[in-house]
């Protein structure tokens, strides 16, 4: 091996879960290594929604004003355009938080912000282009990670390894942890459409049965998530790009003159949607969080929310043990116990949306009249506020504990 590193905690994966956990622990005075296999954070599949609960965490860290100085759009209400009828669905404006709205911001800006903050602390190391290739074991304990870097293979030793390496986690597979597949009947096609000032002003879900897409405002273009039936992309491609264009013109008539900008299928990326969770999130020396522990559907855009809350709960529960280099399996189990219930509730709600709305929609079983659940939510302010709470805060919001927030040194 070319080199060896040691830390209180080694985090594999530089997404929201890994970066939030790494920065919070380093701010609290621990030595933390975060490994990210790419050279930067620029990936279109990354979500753009910074939810009110995440903004609250940033406020607790004392960074909110600086964070909100970054370019973003505020969304205090989201809705659905169903056959040209706008239905408000979720109201965030009454949430009891500092920022009662979703901030739309490219996730790479969020992650770069966290990286810049992390580098202020002497215990924080962020290793880009560093890909985990195997776990290091001593007996039945995991004690580190072997990684491939531009300078050759390296070993990273730590008291605890965190798998935050996403839904295709290599570490959870290497550890032999069992994944329960809950099934997802949809996939998502991800592409861009130029945005004009005359376009609708709201981020929204757009329905034109049997078609549906979610549009995210990225300033000069729409980031579009077009919903298709699971495994149907090859069939769609076989019908030709012109038929796909026709479906998009029907769904997005305001952008009909720009659809031809999708010149070939290389402009359209497939996101294989998964809904699953680990039965056990940990083994000796290893803990999985975020998508590595529970892959979420894109419904509600709550995957980032849950990942950040996993990170905060992990810091709260394990900080004292990590600082004393005395982490036991029951401490890792306590993190799972804390976060499993909100995971199950959220996935149950997402599965209900799949089965009761999206599956019949894609099968052509819904009329152009909005389904009863959408009409009820839209017409009932209390239900819209409840939807806003579930999407904006989640089932069990997490706050950084006073002990973890306690200043440690001039940089804290």
N, C-alpha and C positions, 0 to 999 in steps of 0.2 A: 504494500500500500504506500501511496505517495506521502500521506500525511495523516495525522490523527488529532481530533479535537475532543474536548470534554466539556460538559455543561450540566447545569441542573436539569435542563429540559431540551430535547431536540425535537423540533416540529417539522414534519415533512408535509409540504404544501403551503404555498404562499397565497391562498385565497382568503376570503374574509375570516373564516374560523382561525386559520393558522396565523395570519398577521395580527388580528386583534389579540389573540392569546399571547403571542410573542411579545408584542409591544407592552401589554399590561403587565406581564411578568417581569420584563426588563425594567420597566418604570418602577416596579416594586423592589428592585435590587437584585434580581436573580440573573444568572448567566444563561442565556437562551440562544440557541441556534435555530434559524428558520431556513429551510431548504426549498427552493423553487426551481423546477427543472427547465423553465423557459428563461430566455434572456431578458424578457420584460413582461409586463402584465397585460399587453394588448391582445385581447381575445374577444371577438364579437359575441361569443356565447355567454360571456359574463353578463349578469343582470345589472340593470341600471337603477334599481330602486333602493334608496337608503330610507328605511322605514323610521317612523317616529321613535320606536324603542332603541334603534341604533343611534339616532341623533341624541337621545337622552344619555346613552353611554358616553358619547363623545363630549357631551356637556359635563358629565361627572368627571371626565379626565381633564377638564379645563380648556378644551380646544375648540369649542363650538363656534365662536366668532370667527376664528381663523379658517375653520372648515367651510363655513357658509360663505366665505369670501371667494371660494372656488365657483366657477360657472355651474349653475344648476337651475332647474325649474321646480317650482313648488306646486304640488298637487294636493289640494285639500278635499277633493271629492273625485271619485272615479265612477264611471258609469258604463252602460252598454248601449250602443247604437244598434237597435234590433229592427231591421227592415225600415230604416230611416226614422225610427221613433227612439228618441233618447230617453233612457231610463237611468236615473241616478241609483247607484248600488251601494256605495260605501262612503260614509261621511267621517272624515278624520278631524274636523274642525273643533269638536267638543272634547277631544282626548285630553286627559290631565297631565300634559307633558309640556316641555319648553317649546317644542316644535310640533304643533298638531297638523302635520302634513307629511307627505312623502316627498323627499328630495330626489328628483331625477338627475342623475349624474353618472357618466360613464364609470364603470367599476374600476377601470385602471386608474382614474384620478383618485378614487377612494384609497386604493391600495398603495399608490405612490405617496399619498399623504401620510398613511400609516408608516411606510418605510422611512420617510423623512423624519417623522417623530421618533421612530425606533432608533435611528442612528445617533440620536442625542444621548443615548444611555450607553455607558461603557460595557454593559453586559449583553448588549444586543448585537448579534451577527446575522446578516442576511446574505445567504449564498445563492446567487442566481446561476443558471445553467448547471445546477447540481441535482442530479437525478438519483433517487434512492434505487438501489438494485437488489438489496437483500438486508435482512435483519441480522444483527450480531447477537449470539446467545452465549450465555454461560449457564450450563445445565438447563433448567426449564425457565430461566429468566432472560428476558430481552434487555440487553445493556447498551444497544447502539444500532447504528445504521451504516452500511457500506453504500457509497455513492460514487457515481461517475461524474467527473468534473472536466472542464477544459484542460486542467493540469494533471489529469490522470485520476485513478481511483483513490478515494480517501475513506477513512473510517471516522465516524463521529460517535463518541461515547457520551452517554448521559444517564442520569438517574431515572429518567422517564422519557420514553419516545411517544410522541403524539402523532397519530395518523390523521392528517387533515388533507389527504391527497385525493379527495373526490370520490365520485360514485364508482369509478373503476379502480379503487384503491389496491395498489400492489401490496401494501403492508398488511391490510386485513386478510388478503388472500394468503400471504406468506405465513401469517400467524394462525391460519386454519380456522378463522372465525366464520360462523355460519350465517348466511344472508337469507332472510325470508323475503321472497318476491311476492309483492301484493298485486302485481299486474297493473299495466297501464294501457288503455285501449287507443292511445293517441301517440303521434309523433309531431314534431314541429319543424316547419321549414323557415329558415332564418335568412332574411334578405333586406336590402335597403331600397327605398323609394325616395327620390328627391322631394323635399318639402317646400311648398310655396307659402307666402304670407297669407294668401286667401284660403288656405286649407283650414279645416276645423282646428280649434285651439286646444282641444282636450286630448290627453292620453286616454285611450278607451279600448274596449273590446267592440269589434265591429261584426255584426251578424247579418248575413244574407243567406238564409237557409238554402242549401246545405253547406254553406261556406262560413268560415269564421277566421278572424285574425285579431291580434292585439297589436296596437300601434303605440310605439314609444317615441316621444319627441326628442330627437338629438340635435335640435337647432336647425341645420340646413338639410336634414333628411329624416325620414321616418325609419326607425328600426322596426321591421315587421316580423311578427311571429304568426305564421299561417298554420292552422291546425289541420292535420290529416289523420286518417285512420292508421293505426299501428301497422307498419310493414307495407304500406301502399305506395311508397315513393317510386319504386320501379315501375309500377303500373301507370302512375301519373306521368312519368317520363316517357313511357312508351306511346302515350297519346299525343305527345309533341308539345313544344313550348307554346305554340299558338293557342292551344286549349287552356293551358295554365294562365296565359295572358288574359283570355276571355273571362275566366273565373275571377281574376283579380279586378278586371274592369267592372264586373258586376258588383263585387264586394266594395271596391274603392272608386266609385265613379268620379270623385273630385280629383283623382290622380290618374284618370284614364289615359291622358296624353303623355304620361311618364312611364307607363308600364313597359314599353318597348325597351327601356333602359336595361332591363334584365335580358341581356343579349344571348346568353346560353346558360346551361344548367350549372356551370361553374360559379355563377353569381348567386346560386341558391345552396345553402348549407343545411344538411339534415341533422337535427338534434333528436337522438334516440331517447325518448322519455322513459324514465323508470320511476317506479314507486316501490321502495323496499326499505328494509331496516335490518340491522344486526339483531340477533337474539341476545347475544352478549357482546358488549362494546369493548371489552378489555381482556387482556391476559397479563401475566406477570411482566411488568415493565413496559406495557404498551396500552394506550387508550385511543380509541377512535372517536372523532367528533365531526360535526358537520355532515356533508354528503357521504363521507366514508362510513358514518354510522347509520345514516338514513337518507336515501335519495328521495327528493321531493319532486312532485309534479310542478310545472311552471304555473299552475293555477294559483292566482293571488300573488304571485311573485314573492312567496314567503320563505323560499329556501335560504336566502341570505340572512333574513331575520333570525331563523332558527339556528343557523351556523354561528352567528355572533352571540346569541344567547347561550349556546353550548360553550363557547369560549369563555364568556363571563362566569358561568357556573363552574367551569373547570378551574379558573383562576381562584375563585372564592373558596372552593372546597379543598384545593390541593396546595395553595400557596404556603401555608404553614408547614405542611409535610415536606414540600420541596425545599424550603429554606433550611430545614433540619436534615435534609437528605434521608428521609425516613418515610417514603411512600410505600404503602402496603396495598394489597389487592382490594381490601375492604374500602379503601379510600377511592379507588377507581370505580368500584361498584356503586359508591355513593353518588358519583357524577351521573352514571347511567340511571340510577333511581330518580334523581332530580329531573333529568331531561326526558326520560322515556314517556311519561304521561303526556306532556305537551306534544311530543312527536306522534304518539298514537292518535290523539284527538285530531291533530292537523291532518294527518294522512287519511283518517276516516272521513273528514269533511271533503278532502280532495277526491277521494274515491267516489263519494256521493255525487259530486259535480261531474265526474267522468261518466258515471252510469246513468244519471238522471237528465243530464243536459247534453254533454258532448257526444256520447254514443248515439242517441236518437237523432241529434242534429246531423251528424255525418252520414247517418243511414237514410236521411231524407224523410224522417218521421215527424219532424216539427213543421208546423205551418208558419206563415209569415206573421202570425199573431203571437206576441211574446208569451212564453210559458208562464204558468201560474206563479211559481216561486219568484221569478223576476218581477212580475207585476206586484206581488205582495211586498217584496223588499222595497221596490221603488216607491210605493204609495204609503209606506209606514216609516216615519222618521226614526222611531226607536229601533227598528230592524236595520236601517241604514247605519245608525250609530253603532249597533252591535257588530255589523259587518266591518265597520271601520276599526273597531277595537280588535277583532280577531285578526284582521290583515295588518293593522298598524302596530299593534303591541304584541300579538300572539296570545296563546293560552296562559303562559306563565312568563311574564317579563322578568328579566334578570337585571339587577343593579350591582355595580361593583361595591364590594364590602368596604367598610371604613378601614379595616386592617390592610387590605390590598391597596387602597388609595393613599395610605399614610405616606407623606413625603419622606424620601430616603436619599439624601444628598442634594446638591445644588441643582442637578438636572431634573429632579422629580417634579 
